[in-house]
Amino acid sequence: MNVIGISGWSGNGKTTLLVRLIPALRERGYSVSTIKHAHHKFDIDTPGKDSFRHREAGAAEVLVSSANRWALMHENRDGEEATLDELIAKLSPVDILLVEGFKTEDFPKIEVWRTESGTRPRYMSDKTVIALATPASDVEAPIPVLDLNDEQCIAEFIIQHFKLEKATHGTAC
């Protein structure tokens, strides 16, 4: 699986780019999955529902299935967060795995950065950042600078980075 991160400080547009990249890669014929890191406690279950009650009763994992989708919830009762490699191992193989977050892990990343954020770009101190996606046209960097508003060209950059065969012909940049 070809794993690439969409990284950057909060509020710079990582999720917005990611949800535009998925269809740009899919329309080229690539299968895509995502992993999203959350820095806070979150819940995808609803209090009172059977699956919620199963977890509350102490089940280590609860799998909910229907004709439309299935979801596996795993409780980290020991307080240890799963590593990115452990999470990747749980996924079905795809052509491209887009990872939002996990910015301190060692894998290639495209940093989303806006000058108006007032933050220093991470690529300056993070060797795993292979490109900078920004709306600013005057940014110079020692890595490729991509137009944050052009998901087609960013998709093409990802395809070229992994030297993937074109599944279908996409937009040239």
Backbone as CSV, one residue per row, in Angstrom:
resi,resn,N_x,N_y,N_z,CA_x,CA_y,CA_z,C_x,C_y,C_z
1,MET,0.852,-1.174,0.000,0.000,0.000,0.000,0.897,1.235,0.000
2,ASN,0.554,2.210,-0.810,1.288,3.469,-0.890,0.676,4.461,0.094
3,VAL,1.440,4.821,1.116,0.936,5.645,2.211,1.525,7.043,2.098
4,ILE,0.654,8.049,2.101,1.111,9.436,2.077,0.244,10.250,3.030
5,GLY,0.880,11.144,3.746,0.175,11.948,4.724,-0.231,13.295,4.190
6,ILE,-1.306,13.804,4.733,-1.727,15.187,4.546,-1.549,15.789,5.931
7,SER,-0.514,16.610,6.067,-0.049,17.052,7.375,-0.150,18.564,7.491
8,GLY,-0.002,19.059,8.691,0.011,20.505,8.911,-0.680,20.869,10.198
9,TRP,-0.553,22.130,10.543,-1.171,22.629,11.756,-2.676,22.723,11.580
10,SER,-3.403,22.640,12.680,-4.857,22.730,12.683,-5.315,24.038,12.028
11,GLY,-6.372,23.947,11.235,-6.955,25.131,10.627,-6.358,25.531,9.287
12,ASN,-5.414,24.758,8.765,-4.790,25.107,7.489,-5.484,24.480,6.274
13,GLY,-6.420,23.555,6.490,-7.183,23.001,5.377,-6.856,21.569,4.991
14,LYS,-6.342,20.786,5.946,-5.992,19.385,5.650,-7.213,18.586,5.213
15,THR,-8.273,18.649,5.978,-9.471,17.861,5.666,-10.085,18.313,4.351
16,THR,-10.125,19.607,4.110,-10.686,20.130,2.859,-9.915,19.586,1.663
17,LEU,-8.582,19.591,1.751,-7.781,19.035,0.663,-8.034,17.537,0.527
18,LEU,-8.042,16.824,1.623,-8.207,15.375,1.586,-9.515,14.974,0.907
19,VAL,-10.615,15.645,1.222,-11.897,15.257,0.627,-11.983,15.668,-0.843
20,ARG,-11.118,16.544,-1.309,-11.034,16.854,-2.739,-10.080,15.891,-3.450
21,LEU,-9.052,15.409,-2.733,-8.087,14.470,-3.323,-8.686,13.092,-3.580
22,ILE,-9.547,12.638,-2.688,-10.126,11.295,-2.837,-10.785,11.135,-4.205
23,PRO,-11.735,12.008,-4.593,-12.334,11.824,-5.921,-11.347,12.059,-7.070
24,ALA,-10.365,12.956,-6.887,-9.372,13.201,-7.941,-8.554,11.938,-8.208
25,LEU,-8.227,11.192,-7.179,-7.480,9.931,-7.349,-8.393,8.817,-7.862
26,ARG,-9.606,8.781,-7.349,-10.560,7.741,-7.770,-10.930,7.869,-9.236
27,GLU,-11.101,9.117,-9.720,-11.465,9.289,-11.129,-10.327,8.881,-12.057
28,ARG,-9.132,8.750,-11.517,-7.992,8.240,-12.289,-7.917,6.712,-12.205
29,GLY,-8.824,6.106,-11.440,-8.888,4.649,-11.369,-8.191,4.023,-10.183
30,TYR,-7.756,4.824,-9.216,-7.059,4.284,-8.046,-8.030,4.071,-6.892
31,SER,-7.813,2.993,-6.150,-8.589,2.782,-4.922,-7.904,3.561,-3.797
32,VAL,-8.720,4.165,-2.945,-8.214,5.064,-1.907,-8.905,4.764,-0.582
33,SER,-8.132,4.739,0.490,-8.675,4.689,1.846,-8.019,5.805,2.646
34,THR,-8.574,6.075,3.819,-8.023,7.126,4.669,-7.922,6.657,6.114
35,ILE,-6.996,7.267,6.824,-6.909,7.149,8.279,-6.851,8.572,8.805
36,LYS,-7.647,8.868,9.807,-7.689,10.193,10.424,-7.303,10.062,11.886
37,HIS,-6.304,10.836,12.300,-5.899,10.847,13.705,-6.705,11.901,14.443
38,ALA,-7.199,11.540,15.606,-7.934,12.485,16.456,-7.122,12.717,17.724
39,HIS,-6.993,13.972,18.116,-6.227,14.307,19.317,-7.101,14.359,20.565
40,HIS,-8.324,14.004,20.420,-9.247,14.113,21.543,-10.096,12.856,21.632
41,LYS,-10.782,12.741,22.723,-11.681,11.601,22.876,-12.838,11.768,21.890
42,PHE,-13.143,10.727,21.169,-14.242,10.790,20.218,-15.071,9.527,20.337
43,ASP,-16.278,9.576,19.823,-17.151,8.412,19.848,-17.939,8.378,18.552
44,ILE,-18.008,7.222,17.913,-18.802,7.075,16.701,-20.093,6.311,16.996
45,ASP,-20.299,6.019,18.252,-21.444,5.233,18.672,-22.452,6.148,19.371
46,THR,-23.689,5.704,19.464,-24.751,6.495,20.072,-25.188,5.872,21.395
47,PRO,-25.154,6.664,22.478,-25.625,6.134,23.766,-27.028,5.545,23.645
48,GLY,-27.200,4.397,24.249,-28.494,3.731,24.234,-28.618,2.666,23.153
49,LYS,-27.840,2.779,22.076,-27.888,1.774,21.013,-27.238,0.482,21.509
50,ASP,-27.600,-0.638,20.895,-27.088,-1.936,21.324,-25.565,-1.988,21.309
51,SER,-24.948,-1.489,20.233,-23.489,-1.547,20.133,-22.840,-0.719,21.241
52,PHE,-23.411,0.408,21.574,-22.895,1.239,22.669,-22.997,0.464,23.983
53,ARG,-24.120,-0.195,24.182,-24.329,-0.970,25.406,-23.341,-2.130,25.488
54,HIS,-23.016,-2.753,24.343,-22.023,-3.834,24.327,-20.669,-3.316,24.809
55,ARG,-20.240,-2.153,24.293,-18.955,-1.569,24.696,-18.973,-1.183,26.174
56,GLU,-20.050,-0.565,26.601,-20.174,-0.149,28.001,-20.138,-1.345,28.948
57,ALA,-20.606,-2.491,28.453,-20.598,-3.706,29.277,-19.209,-4.330,29.357
58,GLY,-18.268,-3.844,28.524,-16.892,-4.318,28.625,-16.343,-5.055,27.430
59,ALA,-17.080,-5.125,26.329,-16.552,-5.806,25.143,-15.301,-5.084,24.656
60,ALA,-14.275,-5.840,24.335,-13.031,-5.247,23.822,-13.237,-4.702,22.416
61,GLU,-14.010,-5.412,21.598,-14.338,-4.957,20.257,-15.808,-5.221,19.984
62,VAL,-16.397,-4.302,19.215,-17.783,-4.461,18.779,-17.804,-4.199,17.278
63,LEU,-18.303,-5.154,16.532,-18.431,-4.998,15.092,-19.908,-4.859,14.772
64,VAL,-20.260,-3.787,14.072,-21.634,-3.542,13.654,-21.679,-3.698,12.148
65,SER,-22.662,-4.447,11.651,-22.725,-4.722,10.225,-24.135,-4.538,9.688
66,SER,-24.214,-4.051,8.454,-25.486,-3.962,7.733,-25.189,-4.216,6.264
67,ALA,-26.213,-4.138,5.434,-26.017,-4.331,3.996,-25.189,-3.196,3.392
68,ASN,-25.175,-2.037,4.027,-24.482,-0.872,3.477,-23.047,-0.699,3.946
69,ARG,-22.722,-1.096,5.179,-21.366,-0.888,5.712,-21.193,-1.702,6.978
70,TRP,-19.938,-1.796,7.406,-19.660,-2.375,8.711,-18.615,-1.503,9.388
71,ALA,-18.622,-1.519,10.692,-17.667,-0.725,11.467,-17.204,-1.548,12.660
72,LEU,-15.910,-1.483,12.906,-15.324,-2.172,14.048,-14.860,-1.126,15.048
73,MET,-15.341,-1.214,16.257,-14.906,-0.319,17.334,-14.057,-1.127,18.291
74,HIS,-12.885,-0.605,18.586,-11.945,-1.273,19.477,-11.657,-0.341,20.642
75,GLU,-11.806,-0.846,21.837,-11.541,-0.049,23.033,-10.082,-0.185,23.442
76,ASN,-9.397,0.931,23.598,-8.020,0.935,24.102,-8.082,0.994,25.628
77,ARG,-8.468,-0.075,26.223,-8.662,-0.089,27.673,-7.358,0.073,28.447
78,ASP,-6.225,-0.258,27.809,-4.933,-0.102,28.487,-4.375,1.314,28.336
79,GLY,-5.086,2.174,27.604,-4.649,3.550,27.434,-3.595,3.747,26.373
80,GLU,-3.163,2.658,25.724,-2.137,2.746,24.685,-2.784,3.004,23.335
81,GLU,-2.355,4.068,22.690,-2.854,4.375,21.358,-2.177,3.463,20.343
82,ALA,-2.944,2.991,19.367,-2.389,2.142,18.313,-1.420,2.946,17.459
83,THR,-0.374,2.290,16.988,0.570,2.947,16.090,-0.042,3.014,14.697
84,LEU,0.520,3.867,13.862,0.041,3.959,12.490,0.207,2.618,11.778
85,ASP,1.323,1.933,11.972,1.530,0.625,11.340,0.476,-0.385,11.775
86,GLU,0.116,-0.377,13.052,-0.927,-1.294,13.540,-2.268,-0.986,12.882
87,LEU,-2.574,0.278,12.705,-3.841,0.669,12.077,-3.854,0.306,10.595
88,ILE,-2.743,0.561,9.907,-2.643,0.213,8.490,-2.862,-1.283,8.292
89,ALA,-2.324,-2.094,9.191,-2.454,-3.548,9.081,-3.913,-4.005,9.170
90,LYS,-4.780,-3.189,9.729,-6.193,-3.553,9.866,-7.008,-3.243,8.612
91,LEU,-6.432,-2.474,7.683,-7.161,-2.066,6.486,-7.013,-3.069,5.352
92,SER,-8.023,-3.111,4.505,-7.917,-3.875,3.262,-6.962,-3.131,2.339
93,PRO,-6.206,-3.854,1.520,-5.250,-3.195,0.617,-5.947,-2.267,-0.384
94,VAL,-5.335,-1.124,-0.624,-5.773,-0.169,-1.640,-4.531,0.360,-2.354
95,ASP,-4.748,1.088,-3.435,-3.617,1.668,-4.159,-2.953,2.780,-3.356
96,ILE,-3.773,3.655,-2.767,-3.243,4.819,-2.054,-3.985,4.985,-0.734
97,LEU,-3.215,5.099,0.346,-3.774,5.375,1.663,-3.391,6.802,2.031
98,LEU,-4.399,7.663,2.224,-4.187,9.037,2.646,-4.344,9.105,4.158
99,VAL,-3.349,9.646,4.830,-3.356,9.714,6.292,-3.408,11.176,6.710
100,GLU,-4.433,11.535,7.460,-4.532,12.885,8.001,-4.072,12.850,9.447
101,GLY,-3.054,13.639,9.728,-2.495,13.643,11.076,-1.276,12.738,11.155
102,PHE,-0.999,12.259,12.346,0.194,11.432,12.597,1.453,12.161,12.105
103,LYS,1.497,13.479,12.337,2.586,14.276,11.760,3.960,13.946,12.308
104,THR,4.057,13.261,13.433,5.374,12.912,13.968,5.843,11.525,13.518
105,GLU,4.994,10.779,12.813,5.365,9.448,12.319,6.252,9.569,11.083
106,ASP,7.037,8.527,10.810,8.007,8.527,9.723,7.409,7.929,8.446
107,PHE,6.782,8.758,7.626,6.272,8.379,6.316,6.135,9.663,5.502
108,PRO,6.085,9.582,4.168,6.046,10.803,3.362,4.748,11.595,3.562
109,LYS,4.911,12.929,3.595,3.765,13.798,3.843,3.775,14.999,2.909
110,ILE,2.585,15.456,2.577,2.388,16.736,1.923,1.882,17.671,3.017
111,GLU,2.596,18.760,3.234,2.183,19.708,4.269,1.236,20.737,3.679
112,VAL,0.118,20.952,4.363,-0.819,22.004,4.009,-0.481,23.207,4.890
113,TRP,-0.192,24.337,4.238,0.253,25.509,5.004,-0.252,26.790,4.355
114,ARG,-0.699,27.704,5.194,-1.159,29.022,4.751,-0.345,30.088,5.470
115,THR,0.118,31.078,4.738,0.913,32.146,5.352,0.130,32.851,6.442
116,GLU,-1.179,33.023,6.229,-1.999,33.748,7.215,-2.210,32.970,8.520
117,SER,-1.796,31.709,8.550,-1.940,30.934,9.789,-1.007,31.445,10.883
118,GLY,0.052,32.116,10.466,1.006,32.628,11.442,1.912,31.557,12.015
119,THR,1.872,30.369,11.449,2.706,29.267,11.930,3.911,29.101,11.011
120,ARG,4.920,28.486,11.544,6.114,28.173,10.756,5.865,26.840,10.048
121,PRO,6.179,26.757,8.751,5.972,25.482,8.051,6.780,24.362,8.709
122,ARG,6.171,23.175,8.807,6.818,22.032,9.432,7.952,21.464,8.582
123,TYR,7.896,21.670,7.259,8.928,21.087,6.405,10.321,21.563,6.803
124,MET,10.405,22.731,7.450,11.700,23.275,7.851,12.397,22.401,8.898
125,SER,11.608,21.652,9.654,12.195,20.797,10.688,11.781,19.332,10.558
126,ASP,11.003,19.004,9.545,10.500,17.640,9.365,10.921,17.115,7.998
127,LYS,11.872,16.212,7.978,12.413,15.660,6.730,11.423,14.739,6.006
128,THR,10.322,14.359,6.657,9.350,13.484,6.001,8.381,14.268,5.119
129,VAL,8.388,15.598,5.202,7.536,16.428,4.347,8.204,16.508,2.977
130,ILE,7.501,15.999,1.957,8.081,15.924,0.610,7.554,17.012,-0.317
131,ALA,6.504,17.726,0.096,5.945,18.813,-0.711,5.138,19.728,0.195
132,LEU,4.989,20.964,-0.252,4.225,21.973,0.484,3.047,22.374,-0.383
133,ALA,1.826,22.211,0.134,0.618,22.641,-0.568,0.150,23.939,0.073
134,THR,0.114,25.006,-0.713,-0.219,26.327,-0.192,-0.951,27.123,-1.263
135,PRO,-1.845,28.020,-0.851,-2.499,28.868,-1.850,-1.609,30.046,-2.285
136,ALA,-0.554,30.304,-1.536,0.329,31.429,-1.846,1.179,31.106,-3.073
137,SER,1.231,32.023,-4.017,1.987,31.775,-5.247,3.438,32.230,-5.157
138,ASP,3.799,32.918,-4.073,5.150,33.469,-3.970,6.038,32.720,-2.970
139,VAL,5.625,31.528,-2.557,6.389,30.764,-1.577,7.514,30.013,-2.285
140,GLU,8.718,30.133,-1.746,9.853,29.365,-2.245,10.278,28.401,-1.155
141,ALA,10.580,27.174,-1.552,10.976,26.142,-0.589,11.910,25.171,-1.292
142,PRO,12.713,24.427,-0.529,13.619,23.437,-1.125,12.912,22.135,-1.522
143,ILE,11.605,22.106,-1.369,10.784,20.959,-1.765,9.744,21.473,-2.754
144,PRO,9.082,20.585,-3.502,8.056,21.054,-4.433,6.962,21.844,-3.718
145,VAL,6.541,22.950,-4.340,5.445,23.772,-3.822,4.258,23.544,-4.750
146,LEU,3.152,23.067,-4.177,1.955,22.722,-4.935,0.844,23.709,-4.638
147,ASP,-0.006,23.959,-5.624,-1.144,24.859,-5.447,-2.213,24.131,-4.633
148,LEU,-2.458,24.605,-3.433,-3.433,23.977,-2.535,-4.824,23.904,-3.165
149,ASN,-5.132,24.807,-4.078,-6.454,24.846,-4.701,-6.566,23.969,-5.945
150,ASP,-5.510,23.225,-6.269,-5.519,22.377,-7.468,-5.299,20.919,-7.071
151,GLU,-6.381,20.266,-6.645,-6.286,18.875,-6.207,-5.886,17.941,-7.342
152,GLN,-6.164,18.319,-8.587,-5.766,17.485,-9.728,-4.245,17.392,-9.816
153,CYS,-3.567,18.523,-9.650,-2.099,18.513,-9.706,-1.497,17.841,-8.473
154,ILE,-2.139,17.992,-7.332,-1.643,17.316,-6.129,-1.821,15.807,-6.284
155,ALA,-2.945,15.387,-6.857,-3.157,13.958,-7.134,-2.073,13.451,-8.088
156,GLU,-1.766,14.230,-9.111,-0.728,13.842,-10.064,0.639,13.752,-9.380
157,PHE,0.911,14.671,-8.451,2.168,14.622,-7.700,2.268,13.309,-6.914
158,ILE,1.173,12.908,-6.270,1.158,11.661,-5.493,1.411,10.468,-6.407
159,ILE,0.746,10.430,-7.542,0.909,9.333,-8.499,2.362,9.252,-8.967
160,GLN,2.932,10.399,-9.289,4.326,10.425,-9.741,5.286,10.052,-8.613
161,HIS,4.993,10.493,-7.393,5.856,10.166,-6.254,5.990,8.654,-6.076
162,PHE,4.871,7.948,-6.198,4.882,6.497,-6.016,5.177,5.744,-7.317
163,LYS,5.361,6.509,-8.415,5.645,5.903,-9.723,4.569,4.878,-10.094
164,LEU,3.313,5.259,-9.859,2.190,4.380,-10.154,1.876,4.427,-11.645
165,GLU,1.478,3.305,-12.158,1.002,3.248,-13.545,-0.324,3.994,-13.563
166,LYS,-0.552,4.712,-14.608,-1.835,5.414,-14.727,-2.942,4.406,-14.929
167,ALA,-3.919,4.439,-14.061,-5.080,3.584,-14.231,-5.955,4.154,-15.360
168,THR,-6.107,5.460,-15.359,-6.777,6.175,-16.450,-6.020,7.465,-16.622
169,HIS,-6.253,8.143,-17.691,-5.541,9.399,-17.912,-6.250,10.527,-17.177
170,GLY,-5.508,11.214,-16.349,-6.050,12.340,-15.608,-5.568,13.633,-16.219
171,THR,-5.848,14.700,-15.539,-5.436,16.022,-15.978,-3.943,16.188,-15.803
172,ALA,-3.282,16.664,-16.829,-1.849,16.955,-16.715,-1.666,18.291,-16.023
173,CYS,-0.547,18.436,-15.318,-0.270,19.703,-14.623,0.798,20.471,-15.355
